[in-house]
Amino acid sequence: MFAVFLLIVNITVSILGVYLFDYRVDATINSPLVIILSILSGTLITLIVFYLYIDVFYVLIAKRKPQNSKLKHFIAKQIMTVPLFFTNIRTEVIGKENLPENPGFSIYANHTSMLDIPVLMYKLNKYPVAFLQKKAVRDIIAVGKWTPTLGCVTIDRENVRKGAESIIKVIKNIKNGLTMVIFPEGTRTETIGQMIDFKPGSFKVALKSKAPLVPMTILKPKNYKEVKWPFTKRITLIIHKAIPFNEFSKLSSFELSMKVRKIIEEPLLKNI
């Protein structure tokens, strides 16, 4: 795991700094300043290694391999382990057997935080996962430039024409074998156990791609926000049964949105 490697780098550099500039001087560890500077140096070196890893593999792999490349998505998933590891988030997955055997389907899930993206990427490790995303994700330093190469599509909801073009891109990606994740709320809902209204237009992806649709519920315990680092935060990812296209092909986007919302919301209501 890449996150563990970064932790080892951090610890090694910190210990080496204390050894070279404190212990080796007088055979005792007695300088708080050296200890603090060594820890800061370890953190800085770790960040440099992290960004070098992202940039080097972006040039060597991300820019050159096709969007559904297993190697590219494997590396991206390793990058996504870093925020999960260092925020000490643990995720239980229920219903993984409900996923279609082959990629090339849509996932609709409630949206609870920016960490939903690394959670889904890491836990759906068999699939080339990409997202219908907002511009803010595309602008994330270092990581953001990876997203188009993975098949992620940025949507501009203020521009109707560009929004329609984004939906068409997502549909093409599904037909080309990507697993596209869509958050039909359109934004994060950080209130535990609640969802805002779905945007029916997002379900045009499922209707036009003619691929299976998988509803997912991201479930957090009531005390999720009360648990502070370094204590473990726990998330449950509930994967509902895939809905074949022939079961929703005659529904309107609004009718489909209501059907999927009911499925996603059920575990949230039970958790209240």
N, C-alpha and C positions, 0 to 999 in steps of 0.2 A: 504494500500500500504506500502510495506516494506521500501521504500525510505523515506516516510513521517515519519515512526517510527524512522528511523535513524536521521532525522532532529530534531525530538522532543528530542531524547537523547542528541544530540549535544547542543541544546539550553538549556535544563534543566541542564546539567552538567556545562555549562558556567555560567549560572545565579547563580547556587548554589555556585560555586567557588567565584564569586564576592560577594555574600551575606556573606559567611562564613569568608572570609579573608580580606574583605574591609568594606562593609556596617556595619556588626555586630560590628566591632571594634570601630567605631566612629560615626555610624548612618549617614554616608555620603559615596558616591562613589567618591573617589578622588585619587585612585592609578592606574595610567596607567599600571604599571607593573603587578598588580594583574589581571587587565582586560585582558591583553595580555596572561598571563599564564593560566587564566581560559578558554579563547577561545582555546588555544593550547591543554589544558587538555580535553576540550569537543571534539575536533577533534580526539585526540588520543583514547579516550574511544569509540567514534563512530566507528573508524576503528577496534578496538578490538571486539566490538559487531558484526560488519559486518563479520569479519573472523570467529568468533565463530559460528555464524549462518550458514555460509557456511560449516564449518567442522562438526558441530553437525548433520546437516541434511544430509550431505554426508554419515556419518557413519550410521545414523538411517534409512534413506530413499533411498538415491541414490545407495548405494551398495547392497541393499536388494530387491528393487522393480524391476520388469521387465522394459525394455527400454521404452515401450509404456505406462507406469503407468501415469495416469492422475495426481495423487498427486505429483509425482516426477517432472513432467513438470510444474505443477502449481508453485511449490517452485522455480524451475529454472527461470521461467518467473518473479517471484517477485525479484529474485536476479538481473535480467537484467533491472529492472526498475531503479536501483540505478544510473548507468552511464547516463541514459537518463534524470533522474530527476535533477541530479547535474550539468549536462551540459546544462540544460534548452532546451532540444530538444522536439519539438511538431510535431507529425506526423498525417497527414490526410490520410485516407485510402479511395480510390475510387475503386469500383467494387468488394467489398467483397462478393457480391452475386454470383460472377463468380466461387468461390471456390467449388470444389466437396463437397458433403454432408459428405462423409466418408473420413477419413484419408487413407493414402496409395497411395500417388501420388508424383510426382516430381515437384519442382518449379525451374525455371531457371530465374535468375535475374542479372542485371548489378551490379557491385561491386564498391562502392564509398568510403567506409571507414570501419574501424573495427566496427564502431557503426551500420553497416547494420545488424549485427547478433542480438544485443539486440532489434533493431527496429522490425525485422521480428518475433522474438520469442514473444515479448510482444504484437504485434498487431494481430498475428495469434493465439489468446489465446485459440481457441477451438481445436487446433490440436497439437499432439505431434511432434514438429518441431525439426529436427536435420540437421546437415550440413556436406557436404564434405569439410573438412577443411585442412589448412596447419599445419605443425608441430608447428608453432609459436603460434597458438591458444591453442594447447594442453599444451604448456609450460607456459601459463599465471598462475601466482601465485594463489593458492587456487581455482580459478574458473576452471582452465584447467582440473583438475582431474575429474570434473563433466562430461566433454564432452563425453567420451566413454560410460558412464552409460546412457546417454540420447539417444545414437544411432549415435552420430557424428563419422565420419570415417576420419582418418588422411591419406592423400595421400602423397606419396613420388614420385615426378615426375622425380627424378634422377634415380630411380630404376624401370625399366619397369615391372618386375615381381611383385614387391610389389604394383605398381600402378594399375596393372590389378586385383590384389587381393582386393584392396580397392574398385574398381568399383563393384566387385562381392558382397562385403559386403553391399554396398549402395543398390544394387538391392534386396538383401535379406531383408534388413530393410524395403524397400517399400512394399514388399510382406507380411511382418509381421505387416503392419499397421502403419508405421511411414511416416511422411511427410518430405521428404528429399529435402533440399535446395542446389542447385548447382550454383556456380558462374562460368559460362562458359568462362569468360575471364582469369580465373586462378589466377588473382591478382587484386589489387585495382587500379582503374583509378580515380585519384583525380581531374582531369581536369573536371570542371562542364560541363555536356552536351555531353561528349565524351565517346566512348567505344573503346577498343582495339579489335583485332581479337579474335573471339571465338575459343576455342579448340574443334574441331568436336568430338574428342574421348569422351568428357564428355557426349555427347548425346547417348552414348551406354546405359547409365542408363535408359533413357526413352524407348529406343527400346527394351531392354532386359526385363525390368520390366513389359512391356505391360500394364502400368497404365496410367491414364490421365497425361498430361503435362500442367502446368500452367505457362505461361510467366508473369513476373512482371517487372515493371519499377520503379526504385528508382529515383525520380525526385527532384532535388534541385534547388532553385531559383538562378539566376545569381549572386546575392550578398551574397550567402551563406557564403563564406569565410570572407567576410567583416564584418559580424555580429559577434561581440565579446561578450563573457560572461560578464555580466549576462543577456544580451538581448537574446530574444528567437530566436533560430534557427528553421526553419521550413522545413520539408521534406514531400513530397507527395509520397505515395505508391500506384501505379496504378496496379491493379490486372486485367489482361486481361482474356478473356474467355478461359476456359480450353479446351485443344485440346484432344479429345478422341483418344485412341490408333489406332483405325481403320482409322483415318485420316492421320496418318503418318507412319503406319506400313511398307509400301512399299518404304519409303524414305531411302536413305543412311544417315549415321551420318552427312556427310557434307551438304547434302541437307536440313536435318532437322535443322542443326545449322543456315543456311542462312534464313530459314523460321522464326525461333524463333527470330533471331537477328533483322529482319525487324520489327517484332511486338514490341519488346522491345525498339527499337531505335526511333520509330515514335514519341512518346511524347517528346523525347529529342530533336529531330530536330525542333519540333514546338516551343520548349522553347528557341531556339537560338535567 
